[in-house]
Structures are given as structure tokens and as C-alpha cells.
């Protein structure tokens, strides 16, 4: 299971890299616009997104039944939300994907006072307790727009990994625990952030190994 979650993150990273390295600016903008239209929609339901979300998807992540797999949902949701986050910004000069900027950490940077904390936390709670990926996308969309407005980046490969686990009943609470820890973790310097990233990844691996 760990390999599948990691594969989802690697796939998202590769797709974002492909977009950032594409020298055809109009093609990139068109691709991001198509992805934005997929927010909250089921993977595969929009043929114009097949190339972006399904092409070269690892075999292990491809669903076998009528419903999208955990991997397909994780990849689709992360990429469509990234496209929203990147809207209006130059992908080469100001990429909104950044390693180590986990969901809780990035959302914490929106907080300027107690009232703001309550407002952000309320919306974060709604996303974290969503009963479906469609509902999650709906709630997180507004938070991503706030991050976009303040040019606060997010680690989208890590988000894809989290979303894979979030769909599993026996791993869901572990994801929420990490998000809560990150949200209330004191903001650090860049050097300390690197250590926090290592600590968080160790927690994630150790916790999910126990899930089998």
C-alpha cells in the first residue's frame, strides 16, 4: 500500500514537472484550464483530462472495476487543485508546488490572528472530515484560493499521497493526525523545516506500515 501512495505522489510530481518544462506557454495554460474544470468531478468523467490524469499512470494505480481507484482519485484531485492554485501565475517563475509545504503547514501560514485561525480551522475541518473525494475537493477549493491569493505554495505530491490514504478507513485518522500536527506546528526557519519534513515522513511511514 505504501508503494501505491508513493507512486501517486511521484506521478503528480512528474506531471507538474512536464508542465513546468513545456516551452509552449499557450499549451500549458490550456492544459491548466482543462484541469481546473475537473475539480470535484470523478476521474475519467471528462475525456479532455484523460491525457493529463491517466496517461502513463502506473498499472498498480489503475482501477479494475466501474469506480475510480484510490490512486486515480488521489492523482486527479491533486492535479486539478494544483491547476487552480497556479492560475494567473507564471509556472516557471512562481510554481505553486513546493516540497515540504504540507497541507497543514501551508494553511497555517494563512493565520494572522485568533479570528483568522478559527475561520481557517473551520474550513480545514470541513475538508478533513469529508465523506467523499468530491466533497473534499469542494471544501479544499476555497482554501486553495486563499493560498493562491497570498502566493503560499503547497506540496502537491505529498497531498496526493495523503489523499490516497485518506480514502482508506483504517488509515484516515492517521492522515488527519498529521494534518493537525502540521497545522499547529510552530513555523520554523528553512533549516528547521527540512528537519520537520523528515520527521513528518518518518511518522507517515511508521504509521502506515502498521496499517498493512
C-alpha positions in Angstrom: 0.0 0.0 0.0 2.8 2.4 0.8 4.2 1.9 -2.7 0.9 2.8 -4.3 0.6 6.1 -2.3 4.2 6.9 -3.2 3.5 6.2 -6.8 0.6 8.6 -6.8 2.9 11.3 -5.5 5.7 10.5 -8.0 3.1 10.6 -10.8 1.8 14.1 -9.7 5.4 15.4 -9.4 6.2 14.2 -13.0 3.1 15.8 -14.5 3.8 19.1 -12.8 7.4 18.9 -14.0 6.3 18.2 -17.5 4.1 21.3 -17.4 6.8 23.5 -16.0 9.4 22.3 -18.6 7.0 22.8 -21.6 8.1 25.8 -23.6 4.8 26.2 -25.3 3.1 28.7 -22.9 -0.3 28.7 -24.6 -0.4 24.9 -24.4 0.4 24.9 -20.7 -2.2 27.5 -20.0 -4.8 25.5 -21.9 -3.8 22.3 -20.0 -4.2 24.0 -16.7 -7.5 25.4 -17.7 -8.8 22.0 -18.6 -7.6 20.6 -15.3 -9.4 23.3 -13.4 -12.7 22.3 -14.9 -12.1 18.8 -13.4 -12.2 20.0 -9.8 -14.8 17.9 -7.9 -15.5 15.7 -10.9 -14.9 12.0 -11.0 -11.6 10.7 -12.6 -12.3 9.7 -16.2 -15.6 11.5 -16.4 -14.0 14.3 -18.6 -12.3 12.8 -21.7 -10.3 16.0 -22.2 -8.4 15.2 -18.9 -7.5 11.6 -19.8 -4.1 12.6 -21.1 -3.3 14.7 -18.0 -4.5 12.3 -15.3 -4.5 8.8 -16.8 -1.7 8.7 -19.5 1.3 6.7 -18.1 -0.4 6.2 -14.8 1.3 3.2 -13.1 -0.5 0.0 -13.6 -0.9 -0.5 -9.9 -2.9 2.7 -9.6 -5.3 1.9 -12.4 -8.8 0.8 -11.2 -10.3 -2.5 -12.3 -13.9 -2.0 -11.7 -16.6 0.6 -12.6 -15.4 3.0 -9.9 -12.2 5.1 -9.9 -9.4 3.6 -7.8 -7.8 5.3 -4.7 -4.8 6.2 -6.9 -6.9 7.6 -9.7 -8.8 9.8 -7.2 -5.6 11.0 -5.5 -3.9 11.9 -8.7 -7.0 13.6 -10.3 -7.8 15.7 -7.1 -4.2 16.8 -6.6 -3.6 17.9 -10.2 -6.9 19.7 -10.6 -6.4 21.6 -7.4 -2.8 22.4 -8.4 -4.2 23.9 -11.6 -6.4 26.2 -9.6 -3.5 27.2 -7.3 -1.3 28.0 -10.3 -3.9 30.1 -12.1 -2.7 33.6 -13.0 1.0 32.8 -12.1 3.9 32.0 -14.3 4.7 28.3 -13.8 8.4 28.8 -14.5 8.9 31.8 -12.3 6.4 31.1 -9.5 5.4 27.5 -9.2 2.8 26.8 -6.5 4.2 23.3 -5.9 6.9 23.3 -3.3 8.4 20.3 -1.4 7.8 20.3 2.3 4.9 22.7 2.3 2.4 20.2 3.6 -1.3 21.0 3.7 -1.4 21.8 7.4 1.8 23.9 7.2 0.6 25.9 4.2 -2.8 26.6 5.7 -1.2 27.7 9.0 0.6 30.5 7.0 -2.9 32.0 6.3 -3.4 32.6 10.0 -2.8 36.2 11.2 -4.9 36.3 14.4 -7.2 34.2 16.5 -10.3 35.0 14.5 -8.5 34.1 11.3 -7.4 30.8 12.9 -11.0 29.9 13.8 -12.1 30.7 10.3 -9.4 28.7 8.6 -9.7 25.8 11.1 -13.4 25.6 10.5 -12.9 25.2 6.7 -10.0 22.8 7.2 -12.2 20.7 9.5 -14.9 20.5 6.8 -12.3 19.3 4.2 -10.7 16.8 6.6 -14.0 15.1 7.6 -15.4 14.9 4.0 -17.2 11.7 3.3 -16.1 11.6 -0.4 -13.4 13.0 -2.7 -15.9 15.2 -4.4 -16.8 16.7 -1.1 -13.1 17.1 -0.2 -12.4 19.0 -3.4 -15.4 21.3 -2.8 -14.2 22.3 0.6 -10.5 22.5 -0.2 -11.1 24.6 -3.3 -11.9 27.6 -1.2 -8.7 27.1 0.9 -6.6 26.8 -2.2 -8.0 30.1 -3.5 -6.8 31.7 -0.2 -3.4 30.2 -0.6 -3.3 31.4 -4.2 -4.2 34.9 -3.2 -1.2 35.1 -0.8 1.1 33.1 -3.1 1.6 30.4 -0.5 2.7 27.2 -2.2 1.7 23.6 -1.4 3.4 20.2 -1.7 1.1 18.5 -4.2 2.9 15.2 -4.5 2.6 14.9 -0.7 -1.1 15.9 -1.0 -1.6 13.1 -3.5 -0.1 10.6 -1.0 -2.3 11.9 1.8 -5.4 11.7 -0.4 -4.6 8.1 -1.2 -4.5 7.2 2.5 -7.5 9.4 3.3 -9.7 7.1 1.3 -8.8 4.1 3.4 -10.9 3.8 6.6 -8.1 2.3 8.6 -5.6 5.0 7.6 -7.9 8.1 7.5 -7.3 9.1 11.1 -3.5 8.9 10.7 -3.8 11.4 7.8 -5.9 13.7 9.9 -3.5 13.5 12.8 -0.6 14.5 10.5 -2.6 17.4 9.2 -3.5 18.6 12.7 0.1 18.3 13.9 1.3 20.3 10.9 -1.4 23.0 11.3 -0.4 23.6 14.9 3.4 23.1 14.4 5.3 26.4 15.1 6.5 27.9 11.8 10.2 27.4 11.6 13.2 28.6 9.5 14.1 26.8 6.3 16.6 24.6 8.0 14.2 23.6 10.7 11.5 23.0 8.0 13.8 20.4 6.4 14.0 18.5 9.7 10.2 18.8 10.2 9.8 17.3 6.7 11.9 14.3 7.6 10.1 13.9 10.9 6.7 14.0 9.3 7.7 11.5 6.6 9.1 9.1 9.2 5.8 9.4 11.1 3.9 8.7 7.9 5.9 5.6 7.0 5.8 4.2 10.5 2.1 4.8 10.9 1.1 3.4 7.6 3.3 0.3 8.0 1.0 -0.5 10.9 -2.0 -0.3 8.6 -0.7 -3.2 6.5 
